[in-house]
Amino acid sequence: MKQNIIALSIATFLCILITGGYSVTLYRDVQKQLPEWKESVREALVEALQIEVRKRGNIPVDVITVNSTEVQTLEEKVPDSVTLTSKYGRKTYQIPREKFANSLIKERRKRILLSVLLEKHPVSVDTLNRNWDSLLLAKKIVADTYIRYSITDLQEYTTTTYSRKYRQNLQADSLTPCYMGFRCEAEVTGFVLYRWWQMIDGWQWGLLVLPWIGLCIFMFAYRRIVPFFKEEFKEKEVVIHEKETIIEKEVHVTDVRAKTIDIYRFEDGTSFDPVKRILRRGDKEKKVAPQITILLKLFLLSENLCLKEDEIYKEMWKGGGAPTQLSSLILRLRNTLKEISDITVIYDGNKTYQLKKAHSIEKNDDYSKEVSTRQPSVTESNKA
């Protein structure tokens, strides 16, 4: 039992070690792919915005009045500010460099048109989020996303709208914002929470659980197959010992000094062939295990069919053995005889066992004690 626990503990430790090492490898691979995923996710968001802009491409704009003190040149420089005259008067609006650098459209005239179109036909944040998710799935990126959409009006008040998934993904990472309009007044920020475990290939998950499958197979083999082979080798050793001690003679239970032949015959009509290891009574036959064969022959060759415990230990285990082994062996012999014969093994209370016909057994106190106190030891030995 202790060896089983040690073997199981070592195997479990190895499984944990292998699984932990491979999990770390998978995590590092995911970390290496994160920059690529982020770039793909941002490209998908820009593409979703471009789809929204193209929807407004054929909408006509009547009149746009833009008053600017800037000097127009062939090569347009990056604007630091723009000046507009509106119903709120003439006002200059600053454009930070980072906003213009991340502007969806940089051409001056198109940015002016886009401002008007976004005012008359605002962007649906939920539709934009759905388009973004569809593009991510096409890139085989599984993630939870939501969008924050902010508009700054001419009086520089900002209104912010979130997509419906906002409250479900508060821990998501934000991407670099994307800006639209003449003043870069429309800011679109994407938030993403990667489901990296869903992007791992099936064979990688298979490698992750493979050690545990191996552990289950090992446990089955160790508990079933290994004891089986041990028993087989043990039986073969006993057979060799048996061949060295075979004595051919015919004997009745009441007379062990009968003539010598190769068959033993009991008084109840049962015959025993030690070479073929067969008990036979009428049409019934019973194959006898090698170790039981040796013990039965020891009884038949002994005086008055009696054996002391020390004699059994000496012949069966060369002086070794344990009480549980003896009890188990006697019980196996009794069960073997019981299936085909009226002969059984009794205990006389003085460390002596005897072959005797079942109906002639006197149920004295010593024999009752043997049955009640020794049989549990056999059961315990079998479990072990």
C-alpha positions as CSV (number, residue, x, y, z in Angstrom):
1,M,0.0,0.0,0.0
2,K,2.8,2.4,0.9
3,Q,4.5,1.6,-2.4
4,N,1.3,2.4,-4.3
5,I,1.0,5.8,-2.6
6,I,4.6,6.7,-3.3
7,A,4.3,5.7,-7.0
8,L,1.0,7.7,-7.4
9,S,2.6,10.7,-5.7
10,I,5.6,10.7,-8.0
11,A,3.4,10.3,-11.1
12,T,1.1,13.1,-10.0
13,F,4.1,15.4,-9.3
14,L,5.5,14.7,-12.8
15,C,2.1,15.5,-14.3
16,I,1.9,18.8,-12.5
17,L,5.5,19.6,-13.5
18,I,4.9,18.9,-17.1
19,T,1.5,20.6,-17.2
20,G,2.9,23.7,-15.4
21,G,5.9,23.9,-17.8
22,Y,3.7,23.6,-20.9
23,S,1.3,26.2,-19.5
24,V,4.1,28.7,-19.0
25,T,5.2,28.0,-22.6
26,L,1.6,28.7,-23.9
27,Y,1.4,31.9,-21.8
28,R,4.7,33.1,-23.3
29,D,3.5,32.4,-26.8
30,V,0.3,34.4,-26.1
31,Q,2.4,37.3,-24.8
32,K,4.5,37.2,-28.0
33,Q,1.4,37.3,-30.1
34,L,-0.3,40.2,-28.2
35,P,1.4,43.0,-30.2
36,E,0.3,41.4,-33.4
37,W,-3.2,40.9,-32.1
38,K,-3.4,44.6,-31.0
39,E,-2.3,45.8,-34.4
40,S,-4.9,43.6,-36.1
41,V,-7.6,44.8,-33.8
42,R,-6.8,48.4,-34.4
43,E,-6.8,47.8,-38.2
44,A,-10.2,46.2,-37.9
45,L,-11.5,49.2,-35.9
46,V,-10.2,51.6,-38.6
47,E,-11.7,49.5,-41.3
48,A,-15.1,49.5,-39.4
49,L,-14.9,53.4,-39.3
50,Q,-14.1,53.6,-43.0
51,I,-17.2,51.5,-43.7
52,E,-19.3,54.0,-41.7
53,V,-17.7,56.9,-43.7
54,R,-18.3,55.2,-47.0
55,K,-22.0,54.9,-46.2
56,R,-22.0,58.8,-46.2
57,G,-19.9,59.1,-49.4
58,N,-22.8,59.9,-51.7
59,I,-24.7,62.2,-49.5
60,P,-24.6,65.8,-51.0
61,V,-23.6,68.8,-48.9
62,D,-25.2,72.1,-50.0
63,V,-23.0,74.9,-48.6
64,I,-20.0,74.9,-46.2
65,T,-18.5,78.2,-45.2
66,V,-15.0,78.0,-43.7
67,N,-13.2,81.1,-42.8
68,S,-9.5,80.6,-42.3
69,T,-6.5,82.9,-42.1
70,E,-4.2,80.1,-43.2
71,V,-2.4,80.5,-46.5
72,Q,-3.2,77.6,-48.9
73,T,-0.2,75.9,-50.5
74,L,0.2,72.9,-52.8
75,E,1.8,70.9,-50.0
76,E,-0.6,71.2,-47.0
77,K,1.2,71.4,-43.7
78,V,0.0,69.7,-40.5
79,P,-2.4,72.2,-39.0
80,D,-2.0,73.4,-35.4
81,S,-5.4,75.0,-35.4
82,V,-8.4,75.8,-37.5
83,T,-10.7,78.8,-37.6
84,L,-14.4,78.6,-38.1
85,T,-17.2,81.2,-38.3
86,S,-20.5,79.8,-37.1
87,K,-23.6,80.9,-35.3
88,Y,-21.4,81.2,-32.2
89,G,-19.1,83.7,-34.0
90,R,-15.6,83.4,-35.2
91,K,-13.4,81.0,-33.2
92,T,-10.1,79.2,-33.5
93,Y,-9.9,75.6,-32.4
94,Q,-6.6,74.0,-31.5
95,I,-5.7,70.6,-33.0
96,P,-3.2,68.6,-31.0
97,R,-0.6,66.8,-33.1
98,E,-1.5,63.4,-31.8
99,K,-5.1,63.9,-32.8
100,F,-4.2,64.8,-36.3
101,A,-1.7,62.0,-36.5
102,N,-4.5,59.5,-35.7
103,S,-7.1,61.2,-37.8
104,L,-9.0,58.8,-40.1
105,I,-8.9,61.4,-42.9
106,K,-6.2,64.0,-43.2
107,E,-7.2,65.9,-46.4
108,R,-8.6,69.3,-45.4
109,R,-11.6,69.4,-47.7
110,K,-12.7,65.9,-46.8
111,R,-12.4,66.6,-43.1
112,I,-14.7,69.6,-43.6
113,L,-17.2,67.5,-45.4
114,L,-17.0,64.8,-42.8
115,S,-17.7,67.2,-40.0
116,V,-21.0,68.2,-41.6
117,L,-22.0,64.7,-42.4
118,L,-21.3,63.4,-38.9
119,E,-23.4,66.2,-37.5
120,K,-26.4,65.5,-39.8
121,H,-25.9,61.7,-39.8
122,P,-24.3,60.6,-36.5
123,V,-22.5,57.3,-36.1
124,S,-24.4,54.4,-34.4
125,V,-22.0,53.1,-31.8
126,D,-23.7,49.7,-31.6
127,T,-23.6,49.2,-35.3
128,L,-19.9,50.3,-35.4
129,N,-19.2,47.7,-32.6
130,R,-21.0,44.9,-34.4
131,N,-19.0,45.6,-37.6
132,W,-15.8,45.6,-35.6
133,D,-16.6,42.3,-34.1
134,S,-17.4,40.8,-37.5
135,L,-14.0,41.9,-38.8
136,L,-12.2,40.5,-35.8
137,L,-13.9,37.1,-36.3
138,A,-12.7,37.2,-39.9
139,K,-9.2,37.6,-38.6
140,K,-9.7,34.7,-36.2
141,I,-9.4,36.9,-33.1
142,V,-11.8,36.1,-30.3
143,A,-12.3,39.0,-27.9
144,D,-14.9,41.0,-26.0
145,T,-15.1,44.6,-27.3
146,Y,-16.9,47.9,-26.7
147,I,-16.5,51.4,-28.1
148,R,-16.5,54.9,-26.6
149,Y,-17.7,57.6,-29.0
150,S,-17.1,61.3,-28.1
151,I,-18.2,64.4,-29.9
152,T,-16.9,67.9,-29.1
153,D,-19.3,70.7,-30.3
154,L,-18.5,74.2,-31.4
155,Q,-18.7,75.4,-27.8
156,E,-16.2,72.7,-26.8
157,Y,-18.6,70.6,-24.7
158,T,-18.0,66.9,-25.1
159,T,-20.7,64.3,-25.3
160,T,-19.7,60.6,-24.8
161,T,-21.6,57.5,-25.8
162,Y,-20.7,53.8,-25.2
163,S,-21.8,50.7,-27.0
164,R,-24.1,48.3,-25.1
165,K,-21.2,46.0,-24.1
166,Y,-19.6,48.6,-22.0
167,R,-20.7,47.4,-18.5
168,Q,-19.7,43.8,-19.3
169,N,-16.0,44.6,-20.2
170,L,-14.8,47.2,-17.7
171,Q,-11.4,45.4,-17.5
172,A,-10.7,45.6,-21.2
173,D,-7.5,47.3,-22.6
174,S,-8.0,50.5,-24.7
175,L,-6.6,51.1,-28.1
176,T,-5.2,54.3,-29.5
177,P,-8.1,56.6,-30.3
178,C,-9.1,57.4,-33.9
179,Y,-10.3,60.9,-34.8
180,M,-12.7,62.3,-37.4
181,G,-13.8,65.7,-38.6
182,F,-12.3,69.1,-39.5
183,R,-11.5,69.9,-35.9
184,C,-10.8,66.2,-35.1
185,E,-13.9,66.6,-32.9
186,A,-15.1,63.0,-33.2
187,E,-13.1,60.6,-31.1
188,V,-13.5,56.8,-31.3
189,T,-11.8,54.6,-28.8
190,G,-11.9,50.8,-28.9
191,F,-11.6,48.6,-25.9
192,V,-10.8,44.9,-26.1
193,L,-10.5,42.0,-23.7
194,Y,-8.9,39.0,-25.5
195,R,-10.2,35.4,-25.0
196,W,-6.8,33.9,-25.7
197,W,-7.8,30.5,-24.4
198,Q,-10.3,30.3,-27.3
199,M,-7.6,31.1,-29.8
200,I,-5.3,28.2,-28.7
201,D,-5.4,25.3,-31.2
202,G,-7.1,22.0,-30.2
203,W,-3.9,20.0,-30.5
204,Q,-2.2,22.4,-27.9
205,W,-5.0,21.7,-25.4
206,G,-4.5,18.0,-26.2
207,L,-0.8,18.2,-25.2
208,L,-1.9,20.0,-22.0
209,V,-4.1,17.2,-20.9
210,L,-2.0,14.4,-22.3
211,P,0.1,13.9,-19.1
212,W,-3.1,13.4,-17.0
213,I,-4.4,10.8,-19.5
214,G,-1.0,9.1,-19.1
215,L,-1.5,9.2,-15.3
216,C,-4.8,7.5,-15.5
217,I,-3.3,4.8,-17.7
218,F,-0.4,4.4,-15.3
219,M,-2.8,4.1,-12.3
220,F,-4.8,1.4,-14.1
221,A,-1.7,-0.5,-15.1
222,Y,-0.1,-0.3,-11.7
223,R,-3.2,-1.5,-9.9
224,R,-4.2,-4.2,-12.3
225,I,-1.6,-5.3,-14.7
226,V,1.5,-5.2,-12.5
227,P,-0.1,-7.4,-9.7
228,F,-1.3,-9.8,-12.4
229,F,2.3,-10.3,-13.7
230,K,3.6,-10.6,-10.2
231,E,1.1,-13.3,-9.5
232,E,2.0,-15.1,-12.8
233,F,5.7,-15.1,-11.9
234,K,5.0,-16.3,-8.4
235,E,2.9,-19.2,-9.7
236,K,5.6,-20.2,-12.1
237,E,8.1,-20.4,-9.3
238,V,5.8,-22.6,-7.3
239,V,5.3,-24.9,-10.3
240,I,9.0,-25.5,-10.5
241,H,9.1,-26.3,-6.8
242,E,6.2,-28.6,-7.3
243,K,7.9,-30.6,-10.1
244,E,10.8,-31.3,-7.8
245,T,8.6,-32.8,-5.0
246,I,6.0,-34.9,-7.0
247,I,5.5,-38.4,-5.5
248,E,3.1,-40.6,-7.5
249,K,0.9,-42.8,-5.3
250,E,-2.8,-43.6,-4.8
251,V,-4.1,-42.9,-1.3
252,H,-7.4,-42.8,0.5
253,V,-8.1,-40.2,3.2
254,T,-8.3,-43.0,5.7
255,D,-5.2,-44.8,4.5
256,V,-2.1,-42.9,3.1
257,R,0.0,-46.1,2.8
258,A,-1.8,-47.6,-0.2
259,K,0.0,-48.6,-3.4
260,T,2.0,-46.0,-5.3
261,I,0.4,-44.7,-8.6
262,D,-0.1,-41.3,-10.0
263,I,-3.6,-40.6,-8.8
264,Y,-4.9,-39.8,-5.3
265,R,-8.4,-41.0,-4.4
266,F,-10.4,-39.8,-1.5
267,E,-13.0,-41.8,0.4
268,D,-15.9,-39.7,-0.9
269,G,-15.0,-40.7,-4.5
270,T,-13.0,-37.6,-5.4
271,S,-9.7,-38.2,-7.3
272,F,-6.8,-35.8,-7.4
273,D,-4.2,-35.8,-10.3
274,P,-1.2,-33.7,-9.0
275,V,0.5,-33.7,-12.4
276,K,-2.5,-32.3,-14.3
277,R,-3.6,-30.4,-11.2
278,I,-7.2,-31.6,-11.5
279,L,-9.8,-32.6,-8.9
280,R,-12.4,-34.9,-10.3
281,R,-15.6,-36.3,-8.9
282,G,-18.0,-38.0,-11.3
283,D,-18.6,-35.7,-14.2
284,K,-17.3,-32.7,-12.3
285,E,-13.7,-31.4,-12.7
286,K,-11.9,-28.6,-10.9
287,K,-8.5,-27.1,-12.0
288,V,-6.3,-26.5,-8.9
289,A,-3.9,-23.7,-8.6
290,P,-0.2,-24.7,-8.4
291,Q,0.2,-23.4,-4.8
292,I,-2.9,-25.2,-3.7
293,T,-1.7,-28.4,-5.4
294,I,1.5,-28.3,-3.3
295,L,-0.4,-27.8,-0.1
296,L,-2.9,-30.5,-0.8
297,K,0.0,-33.0,-1.6
298,L,1.7,-32.0,1.7
299,F,-1.5,-33.0,3.5
300,L,-1.8,-36.3,1.6
301,L,1.8,-37.2,2.3
302,S,1.7,-36.3,6.0
303,E,0.9,-38.6,8.9
304,N,-2.8,-38.7,9.7
305,L,-3.3,-36.0,7.0
306,C,-2.2,-33.4,9.6
307,L,0.2,-30.5,9.1
308,K,1.5,-28.1,11.7
309,E,1.8,-24.4,11.0
310,D,5.6,-24.6,11.1
311,E,5.6,-27.4,8.6
312,I,3.5,-25.4,6.2
313,Y,5.7,-22.3,6.6
314,K,8.8,-24.4,6.0
315,E,7.5,-26.1,2.8
316,M,5.6,-23.2,1.3
317,W,7.8,-20.2,2.1
318,K,11.1,-21.8,3.3
319,G,10.4,-20.8,6.9
320,G,9.2,-17.3,6.0
321,G,5.7,-16.2,5.4
322,A,3.1,-14.5,7.6
323,P,-0.1,-15.5,9.4
324,T,-2.2,-13.7,6.8
325,Q,-0.5,-15.7,4.0
326,L,-1.2,-18.9,5.8
327,S,-4.8,-18.0,6.5
328,S,-5.3,-17.0,2.9
329,L,-3.8,-20.3,1.6
330,I,-5.9,-22.5,3.9
331,L,-9.1,-20.6,2.9
332,R,-8.2,-21.0,-0.8
333,L,-7.7,-24.8,-0.3
334,R,-11.1,-25.0,1.6
335,N,-12.9,-23.2,-1.2
336,T,-11.3,-25.3,-3.9
337,L,-12.3,-28.6,-2.1
338,K,-15.8,-27.3,-1.3
339,E,-16.6,-26.9,-5.0
340,I,-16.2,-30.6,-5.8
341,S,-15.6,-32.7,-2.6
342,D,-16.9,-33.4,0.9
343,I,-13.3,-33.1,2.2
344,T,-12.3,-29.9,3.9
345,V,-9.5,-28.6,6.2
346,I,-10.1,-28.2,9.9
347,Y,-8.1,-26.5,12.7
348,D,-7.6,-28.4,15.9
349,G,-6.7,-25.4,18.0
350,N,-3.1,-26.5,18.5
351,K,-1.5,-24.9,15.4
352,T,-2.4,-28.0,13.5
353,Y,-4.6,-28.4,10.3
354,Q,-6.1,-31.7,9.1
355,L,-7.9,-33.0,6.0
356,K,-11.2,-34.4,7.1
357,K,-14.6,-35.2,5.7
358,A,-17.0,-32.4,6.3
359,H,-19.9,-34.3,7.9
360,S,-17.5,-35.9,10.4
361,I,-16.1,-32.6,11.7
362,E,-16.8,-31.9,15.4
363,K,-17.7,-28.3,15.8
364,N,-15.6,-27.7,19.0
365,D,-14.7,-24.4,20.4
366,D,-11.2,-24.4,18.8
367,Y,-12.6,-24.9,15.3
368,S,-15.2,-22.2,15.8
369,K,-12.5,-19.9,16.9
370,E,-10.5,-20.7,13.8
371,V,-13.3,-19.8,11.4
372,S,-14.2,-16.6,13.2
373,T,-10.8,-15.2,13.9
374,R,-8.8,-16.2,10.8
375,Q,-11.1,-15.6,7.9
376,P,-11.1,-11.8,8.3
377,S,-7.3,-11.9,8.0
378,V,-7.7,-13.6,4.6
379,T,-10.0,-10.8,3.4
380,E,-7.6,-8.2,4.6
381,S,-4.7,-9.9,2.8
382,N,-6.6,-10.1,-0.4
383,K,-7.3,-6.4,-0.3
384,A,-3.7,-5.6,0.3
